[in-house]
Amino acid sequence: MHEFATDVTTIYMGFGLSGGNRAFNYSQHQDFLSQSWQWSRQGYLRERDWAFGLATFFHLPGQSGEAARLYLKPYLYNDLAKAERYLRRLKPAIDT
C-alpha cells in the first residue's frame, strides 16, 4: 500500500493535476509507409483514481474543481466532475 500512498500524497500536496495527466498516455503515428502506437503508464493509481482523489482534494475545503478544467485531459475532467457530484451527495455523511 505504500506505493499507492505515495500517489495519494502527491494529490494531497497539490500536484494531482500533473500526476493525473501523466497516469496514462497513448500516442499513435501513421504516415505513408508505416504506422505505430505506444502507451505508457506512470504511478500506481489509475486515471479514475486520480480524478476521485482530485475531487476529494477540492471538496474537503469547499472548493470547486472547475478551475482544473483548463489543465486536465477532457475525459479526466469529466471523471472529476462525476466524482464531485458523488461527494456532494455524500456531504452529510462526510461532515459527521
C-alpha distances in whole Angstrom, upper triangle without the diagonal:
4,5,5,6,9,10,11,12,14,16,16,18,20,20,18,21,21,18,19,22,20,17,20,24,27,30,33,36,40,43,47,46,42,39,35,32,28,25,22,18,16,13,10,11,14,17,18,14,16,19,18,16,19,21,19,20,23,24,23,26,28,28,29,27,30,30,27,30,31,28,26,27,29,27,24,26,27,24,23,26,26,22,25,27,25,24,27,28,25,27,29,26,24,26,27
4,5,5,6,9,10,10,13,14,15,16,19,18,17,21,20,17,18,21,20,17,20,24,27,30,33,36,40,43,47,46,42,39,35,32,28,25,22,18,16,12,10,12,15,18,19,16,16,19,19,16,19,21,20,19,23,24,23,25,28,28,29,27,30,30,27,29,31,27,26,27,29,28,24,26,28,25,24,27,27,24,26,29,26,25,29,30,27,28,30,27,25,27,28
4,5,5,7,9,10,11,13,14,16,18,16,15,18,17,14,15,18,16,14,17,20,23,26,30,33,36,39,43,42,38,35,32,28,25,21,18,14,12,8,7,9,13,15,17,14,14,18,17,15,18,20,19,19,23,24,23,26,28,27,28,25,29,28,25,27,28,25,23,24,26,25,22,24,26,23,22,26,26,23,25,28,26,25,28,30,27,28,31,28,26,28,30
4,5,5,6,9,10,11,12,14,16,15,13,16,16,12,13,16,15,13,16,19,22,26,29,32,36,39,43,42,38,35,32,28,25,21,18,14,12,8,6,6,10,13,14,10,11,14,14,12,14,17,16,16,19,21,20,23,25,24,25,22,26,25,22,25,26,23,21,22,24,22,19,21,23,19,19,22,22,19,21,24,22,21,25,26,24,25,27,25,22,25,26
4,5,5,6,9,10,10,12,14,14,13,16,16,13,15,18,17,15,18,22,25,28,32,35,39,42,46,45,41,38,35,31,28,24,21,17,14,11,9,9,13,15,16,12,12,15,14,11,14,17,15,15,18,19,18,21,23,23,24,22,25,25,22,25,26,23,22,23,25,24,20,22,24,21,20,23,23,20,21,24,22,21,24,26,23,24,26,24,21,23,25
4,6,5,6,9,10,10,13,12,11,15,14,11,13,16,15,13,17,20,24,27,30,33,37,40,44,43,39,36,33,29,26,22,19,16,12,9,9,10,13,15,16,13,12,16,15,12,14,18,16,15,19,20,20,21,24,23,24,22,25,24,21,24,25,22,20,22,25,24,20,22,24,21,20,24,24,21,22,26,24,23,26,28,26,26,29,27,24,26,27
4,5,5,7,9,10,11,9,8,12,11,8,10,13,12,10,14,17,20,24,27,30,34,37,41,40,37,34,30,27,23,20,17,13,10,7,7,7,10,11,13,10,8,12,12,9,11,15,14,13,16,18,18,20,22,21,21,19,22,21,18,21,22,18,17,18,21,20,16,18,20,18,16,20,21,18,19,23,22,20,24,25,24,24,27,25,22,25,27
4,5,5,6,9,10,10,8,12,13,10,11,14,14,13,16,20,23,26,30,33,37,40,44,43,40,37,33,30,26,23,20,16,14,10,10,8,11,12,13,9,8,11,10,7,9,12,11,10,14,15,15,17,19,19,19,17,20,20,17,20,22,19,17,19,21,20,16,18,20,17,15,19,19,16,17,20,19,17,21,22,20,21,24,22,19,21,23
4,5,5,6,9,9,9,13,13,11,13,16,16,15,19,21,25,28,32,35,38,42,45,45,42,39,35,32,28,25,22,18,15,12,12,12,15,15,16,13,11,14,14,10,11,14,13,11,14,16,15,16,19,19,20,18,22,21,18,21,23,20,19,21,23,23,19,20,22,20,18,21,22,19,19,23,22,20,23,25,23,23,25,24,20,22,24
4,5,5,7,5,6,9,9,7,10,13,12,12,16,19,22,25,29,32,35,38,42,42,39,36,32,29,26,22,19,16,13,10,12,11,14,14,15,12,10,13,13,10,10,14,13,11,14,16,16,17,20,18,19,17,20,18,16,19,20,16,16,18,21,21,17,18,21,18,16,20,21,18,19,23,22,20,23,26,24,24,27,25,22,24,26
4,5,5,5,4,8,9,8,9,12,13,13,16,19,22,25,29,32,36,39,42,43,39,36,33,29,26,23,20,17,14,12,13,11,13,12,13,11,8,10,10,7,6,10,9,7,10,13,13,14,16,15,15,13,16,15,13,16,17,15,14,16,19,18,14,15,18,16,13,16,18,15,15,19,19,17,19,22,21,20,24,22,19,21,23
4,5,8,8,11,13,11,13,16,17,16,20,23,26,29,33,36,39,42,46,46,43,40,37,33,30,27,24,21,18,15,15,14,16,16,16,13,11,13,12,8,9,11,9,7,10,12,11,12,15,14,16,14,18,17,15,19,20,17,17,20,22,22,18,18,20,18,15,18,20,16,16,20,19,17,19,22,20,19,22,21,18,19,21
4,6,8,11,12,11,13,16,16,17,21,23,26,29,33,35,39,42,46,46,43,40,37,33,30,27,24,21,18,16,17,16,18,18,19,16,13,15,15,12,11,14,13,9,12,15,14,14,17,16,17,16,19,17,15,19,20,17,17,20,23,23,19,19,22,21,18,21,22,19,19,23,23,20,22,25,24,23,26,25,21,22,25
4,6,8,9,10,11,14,15,16,19,21,25,27,31,33,37,40,44,44,41,38,35,32,29,26,23,20,17,16,17,16,18,16,17,15,12,13,14,11,9,12,12,8,10,13,13,13,15,13,14,13,15,13,12,15,16,13,14,17,19,20,17,16,19,18,15,18,20,18,17,21,21,19,21,24,23,22,25,25,21,22,25
4,6,6,6,9,10,11,12,16,18,21,24,27,30,33,36,40,40,37,34,31,28,25,22,19,17,14,13,15,14,16,14,16,14,11,12,14,11,9,13,13,11,12,16,16,16,18,16,16,14,16,14,12,15,15,12,12,15,18,18,15,15,19,17,15,18,20,18,18,22,22,21,23,26,25,24,28,27,24,25,28
4,6,5,6,8,10,10,14,16,19,22,26,29,32,35,39,39,36,33,30,26,24,20,18,15,13,12,13,11,12,11,12,11,7,8,10,8,6,10,11,9,11,14,15,16,17,15,15,12,14,13,10,13,14,11,10,13,15,15,12,12,15,14,12,15,17,15,15,19,19,18,20,23,22,22,25,25,21,23,26
4,5,5,6,9,10,13,14,18,20,23,26,30,33,36,37,34,31,28,25,22,19,17,15,13,13,15,13,13,11,12,12,8,9,12,10,8,11,13,11,12,15,17,17,18,15,14,11,12,11,7,10,10,7,6,9,12,13,10,10,14,13,11,14,16,15,15,19,20,19,21,24,23,23,27,27,24,25,29
4,5,5,6,9,11,12,16,18,22,24,28,31,34,35,32,29,26,23,20,17,15,13,11,11,14,13,13,11,14,14,10,11,14,13,11,14,16,14,15,18,20,20,21,19,18,14,16,14,11,13,12,8,8,10,14,15,12,13,16,15,14,17,19,18,19,22,23,22,24,27,27,27,30,30,27,29,32
4,6,5,6,9,12,15,18,22,25,28,31,35,35,32,29,26,22,19,16,13,11,8,8,10,9,10,9,12,11,7,10,13,11,10,14,15,13,15,18,19,20,22,20,19,15,18,16,13,15,15,11,10,12,15,15,11,13,16,15,14,17,19,17,18,22,22,21,24,26,26,26,29,28,25,28,30
4,5,5,8,10,14,17,20,23,27,30,34,34,31,28,25,21,18,15,13,11,9,9,11,9,8,6,8,9,5,7,10,9,9,12,14,13,14,17,19,20,21,19,17,14,15,15,11,12,13,10,8,9,12,11,8,10,13,11,10,14,15,14,16,19,19,19,21,24,23,24,28,27,24,27,29
4,6,7,8,11,14,17,20,24,27,31,31,28,25,22,19,16,13,12,10,10,11,13,12,11,8,11,12,9,10,13,13,12,14,17,16,17,20,22,23,23,20,19,15,16,15,11,12,12,8,6,6,10,10,8,10,13,12,12,15,17,17,18,21,21,22,24,26,26,27,31,30,27,30,33
4,5,6,10,13,17,19,23,26,30,30,27,23,20,17,14,11,9,7,6,8,11,11,10,9,12,13,10,12,15,15,14,17,19,18,19,22,24,25,26,23,22,18,20,18,15,16,15,12,10,10,13,13,11,14,16,15,15,19,20,19,21,24,24,24,27,29,29,29,33,32,29,32,35
4,7,10,14,17,20,24,27,31,31,27,24,21,17,14,11,8,5,5,6,8,7,7,6,10,10,8,11,13,13,13,16,18,17,19,22,23,25,26,24,22,19,20,20,16,17,17,14,12,11,14,13,11,14,16,14,14,18,19,18,20,23,22,23,26,27,27,28,31,30,28,30,33
4,7,10,14,17,21,24,28,27,24,21,17,14,11,7,6,5,7,9,10,10,8,7,11,12,11,13,15,16,16,18,21,20,22,24,26,28,28,26,24,21,22,21,18,18,18,15,12,11,13,12,11,14,16,14,16,19,19,19,22,24,24,24,27,29,29,30,34,32,30,33,36
4,7,10,14,17,20,24,24,21,17,14,11,8,5,5,6,9,12,14,14,12,10,14,15,14,15,19,19,19,21,23,23,24,27,29,30,31,28,26,22,23,22,19,18,18,15,13,11,13,13,12,15,17,16,18,21,22,22,24,26,26,27,30,32,32,33,37,36,33,36,39
4,7,10,14,17,21,21,17,14,11,7,6,4,7,9,12,15,17,17,14,13,16,18,17,18,21,22,22,24,26,26,27,30,32,33,34,31,28,25,25,25,21,20,20,18,15,12,14,14,14,17,18,18,20,23,23,24,26,28,28,30,32,33,34,36,39,38,36,39,42
4,7,10,14,17,18,14,11,8,6,6,6,9,12,15,18,20,20,18,16,19,22,20,21,25,25,25,27,30,29,30,32,35,36,36,33,31,27,27,26,23,22,21,19,17,14,16,16,17,20,21,21,23,25,26,27,29,31,31,33,35,37,37,39,42,41,39,42,45
4,7,10,14,14,11,8,6,4,7,9,12,15,18,22,24,23,21,20,22,25,24,24,28,29,28,30,33,33,33,36,38,39,39,36,34,30,30,29,26,24,24,22,20,17,18,18,20,22,23,24,26,28,28,30,32,33,34,36,38,39,40,42,45,44,43,45,48
4,7,11,11,8,5,5,6,9,12,15,18,21,25,27,27,24,23,26,28,27,28,31,32,31,33,36,36,36,39,41,42,42,39,37,33,32,32,29,27,26,24,23,20,21,21,23,25,26,27,29,31,32,33,35,37,38,39,41,43,44,45,49,48,46,49,52
4,7,8,6,4,6,9,12,15,18,22,25,28,30,30,28,26,29,32,31,31,34,35,35,36,39,39,40,42,45,46,45,42,40,36,35,35,32,30,28,27,26,23,24,24,26,28,29,30,32,34,34,36,38,39,40,42,44,45,46,48,51,51,49,52,55
4,6,6,6,9,12,15,19,22,25,28,32,34,34,31,30,33,35,34,34,38,39,38,40,43,42,43,45,48,49,48,45,42,39,38,37,34,32,31,30,29,26,27,27,29,31,32,33,35,37,38,39,41,43,44,45,47,49,50,51,55,54,53,55,58
4,6,8,12,15,18,22,25,29,31,35,37,37,35,33,36,39,38,38,41,42,41,43,46,46,46,49,52,52,52,49,46,42,41,41,38,36,34,34,32,29,30,30,33,35,35,36,39,40,41,43,45,46,47,49,51,52,53,55,58,58,56,59,62
4,7,11,14,17,21,24,28,31,34,36,37,34,33,36,39,38,38,42,43,42,44,47,47,47,50,52,53,53,50,47,44,43,42,39,38,36,35,34,30,32,32,34,36,37,37,40,42,42,43,46,47,48,50,52,53,54,56,59,58,57,60,62
4,7,11,14,17,21,24,27,31,33,33,31,30,33,35,34,35,38,39,39,41,44,44,44,47,49,50,50,47,45,41,40,40,37,35,34,32,31,28,29,29,31,33,34,34,37,39,39,40,43,44,45,46,49,50,51,52,56,55,53,56,59
4,7,11,14,18,21,24,28,29,30,27,26,29,32,31,32,35,36,35,37,40,40,41,43,46,47,47,44,41,38,37,37,34,32,31,29,28,24,26,25,27,30,30,31,33,35,35,37,39,41,41,43,45,46,47,49,52,51,50,53,55
4,7,11,14,17,21,24,26,26,24,23,26,29,28,29,32,33,33,35,37,37,38,41,43,44,44,42,39,35,35,35,31,30,29,27,25,22,24,23,25,28,28,28,31,33,33,34,37,38,39,40,43,44,44,46,50,49,47,50,52
4,7,11,14,17,21,22,23,20,20,23,25,24,25,28,29,29,31,34,34,35,37,39,41,41,38,36,32,32,32,28,27,26,24,22,19,21,20,21,24,25,25,27,30,30,31,33,35,35,37,39,40,41,43,46,45,43,46,49
4,7,10,14,17,19,20,18,17,21,22,22,23,26,27,27,29,31,31,32,35,37,38,39,36,34,30,31,30,27,26,25,23,21,18,20,19,20,23,24,24,26,28,29,29,32,34,33,35,37,39,39,41,44,43,41,44,46
4,7,10,14,15,16,14,14,17,19,18,20,23,23,23,26,28,28,29,31,33,35,36,33,31,27,28,28,24,23,23,21,18,16,18,17,17,20,21,21,22,25,26,26,28,30,30,31,34,35,35,37,41,39,37,40,43
4,7,10,12,13,12,12,16,17,16,18,21,21,21,24,26,25,27,30,31,33,34,31,30,26,27,26,23,23,23,20,17,16,18,17,16,20,21,20,22,25,25,25,27,30,29,30,33,34,34,36,39,38,35,38,41
4,7,9,10,9,10,13,14,13,16,18,18,18,21,23,23,25,27,28,30,31,29,28,24,26,25,21,22,22,19,16,15,18,16,15,18,20,18,19,23,23,22,25,27,27,27,30,32,31,33,36,34,32,35,37
4,7,8,9,10,14,13,12,15,17,16,17,20,21,20,23,25,26,28,29,27,26,23,25,24,20,21,21,18,16,15,19,18,15,19,21,19,19,23,23,22,24,27,26,26,30,31,30,31,35,33,31,33,35
4,6,8,10,13,11,10,14,15,14,15,18,19,18,21,23,24,26,27,26,25,22,24,24,20,22,22,19,17,17,20,19,16,19,21,18,18,22,22,20,23,26,25,24,28,29,28,29,32,30,28,31,32
4,7,10,12,10,10,13,14,13,15,18,18,18,21,23,23,26,27,26,25,23,25,25,21,23,24,21,18,18,21,19,16,19,21,18,18,22,21,19,22,25,23,23,26,28,26,28,31,28,26,29,31
4,7,8,6,6,10,10,10,12,15,15,15,18,19,20,23,24,23,22,19,22,22,19,20,22,19,16,16,18,16,13,16,17,14,14,18,18,16,18,21,19,19,23,24,23,24,27,25,23,26,28
4,6,5,6,9,10,11,13,14,16,17,19,20,21,24,25,23,22,19,21,22,18,19,21,18,15,14,16,13,11,14,15,12,13,16,16,14,17,20,18,19,22,23,23,24,28,26,24,27,29
4,5,5,6,9,10,11,12,14,15,17,18,20,22,23,21,19,16,18,18,15,15,17,14,11,10,12,10,7,10,11,9,10,13,13,12,15,18,17,18,21,22,22,23,27,26,23,27,29
4,5,5,6,9,10,10,12,14,15,16,18,21,21,20,18,15,17,18,15,15,18,16,12,12,12,10,7,10,10,6,8,11,10,9,12,14,13,14,18,19,18,20,24,22,21,24,26
4,5,5,6,9,10,11,12,14,15,17,19,20,19,18,15,18,19,16,17,19,17,14,14,15,13,10,12,13,9,9,13,12,10,13,15,14,14,17,18,18,19,22,21,19,22,24
4,5,5,6,9,10,10,12,14,16,18,19,17,16,13,16,16,13,14,16,14,11,12,14,12,9,10,12,9,9,12,13,10,13,16,15,15,18,20,19,20,23,22,20,22,25
4,5,5,6,9,10,11,12,14,17,17,15,13,10,13,14,10,12,14,12,9,11,11,10,6,7,9,6,5,8,9,7,9,12,12,12,15,17,17,18,21,21,18,21,24
4,5,5,6,9,10,10,12,15,15,14,13,11,14,15,13,14,17,16,13,14,15,13,10,10,11,7,6,9,9,6,8,11,10,9,13,14,13,15,18,17,15,18,20
4,5,5,6,9,10,11,13,14,14,13,11,15,15,13,15,18,16,13,15,16,15,12,12,14,11,9,12,12,9,10,13,12,11,14,16,15,16,19,18,15,18,20
4,5,5,6,8,10,12,13,11,10,8,11,12,9,12,14,12,11,13,14,14,10,10,12,10,7,10,11,9,9,13,13,11,14,17,16,16,20,19,16,18,21
4,5,5,6,9,11,11,9,8,7,10,12,10,12,15,14,12,15,15,14,11,10,11,9,6,7,9,6,5,9,9,8,10,13,13,13,16,16,14,16,19
4,5,5,6,9,10,10,10,9,13,14,13,15,18,17,16,18,18,18,14,13,15,12,9,11,12,8,7,11,10,8,10,13,11,11,15,14,11,13,16
4,6,6,8,9,9,10,9,13,13,12,15,17,15,15,18,19,18,15,14,16,14,11,13,14,11,10,14,14,11,13,16,15,14,17,17,13,15,18
4,6,6,7,5,6,6,9,10,10,13,15,14,14,17,18,18,15,13,15,14,10,11,13,11,8,12,13,10,11,15,14,13,17,17,14,15,18
4,6,5,6,7,8,11,13,13,15,18,18,17,20,20,19,16,14,16,14,11,11,12,10,7,10,11,7,8,12,11,9,13,13,10,11,15
4,5,7,10,11,15,16,16,18,21,20,20,23,23,23,19,18,19,17,14,15,16,13,11,13,13,9,10,13,12,9,12,13,9,9,13
4,6,9,11,14,14,15,18,20,20,20,23,24,24,21,19,21,19,16,16,18,15,13,15,16,12,13,16,15,12,15,16,12,12,15
4,7,10,12,13,15,17,20,20,20,23,23,23,20,18,19,18,15,14,16,14,11,13,14,11,10,14,13,11,13,15,12,12,15
4,7,9,10,11,14,16,16,17,20,20,20,18,15,17,17,13,12,15,13,10,13,15,12,11,15,16,13,16,18,15,15,19
4,5,7,9,11,13,14,14,17,16,17,15,12,13,14,10,9,12,11,8,11,13,11,11,15,15,14,17,19,17,17,21
4,5,5,7,10,11,10,13,13,14,11,8,11,11,7,7,11,10,8,11,13,12,12,16,17,16,20,20,18,19,23
4,5,6,8,10,10,13,12,14,12,9,10,12,9,8,12,12,10,12,15,15,14,18,19,18,22,23,21,22,26
4,5,7,8,10,13,13,15,13,10,13,14,11,11,15,15,13,16,18,17,17,21,22,21,25,26,23,24,28
4,5,5,6,9,10,12,10,7,11,12,9,10,14,13,12,15,17,17,18,21,22,21,25,25,23,24,28
4,6,6,8,7,10,9,6,9,11,9,9,13,14,13,15,18,18,18,21,23,23,26,27,25,26,30
4,6,8,9,12,11,9,12,14,13,13,17,17,17,19,22,22,22,25,26,26,30,31,28,29,33
4,7,9,12,10,9,12,14,12,14,17,17,17,20,22,21,22,25,26,26,30,30,28,29,33
4,6,8,6,6,9,10,9,11,14,14,15,18,19,19,21,23,24,25,28,28,26,28,31
4,6,5,6,9,10,11,12,14,15,16,19,20,21,23,25,26,26,30,30,28,30,33
4,5,5,6,9,10,11,13,14,15,17,19,20,21,23,25,26,29,30,28,30,33
4,5,5,6,9,10,11,13,14,16,17,19,20,22,23,24,28,28,26,29,32
4,5,5,6,9,10,11,12,14,15,16,18,20,21,22,26,26,24,26,29
4,5,5,6,9,10,10,12,14,15,16,19,20,21,24,25,23,25,28
4,5,5,6,9,10,11,13,14,15,17,19,20,24,24,22,25,28
4,5,5,6,9,10,11,12,14,16,17,18,22,22,20,23,26
4,5,5,6,9,10,10,12,14,15,16,20,20,18,20,23
4,5,5,6,9,10,11,13,14,15,19,19,18,20,23
4,5,5,6,9,10,11,13,14,18,18,17,20,22
4,5,5,6,9,10,11,12,16,15,14,17,20
4,5,5,6,9,10,10,14,15,13,15,18
4,5,5,6,9,10,13,14,14,16,18
4,5,5,6,9,12,12,12,14,17
4,5,5,6,10,10,8,11,14
4,5,5,8,10,9,11,14
4,6,8,9,10,12,14
4,6,5,6,9,10
4,5,5,6,9
4,6,5,7
4,6,6
4,6
4
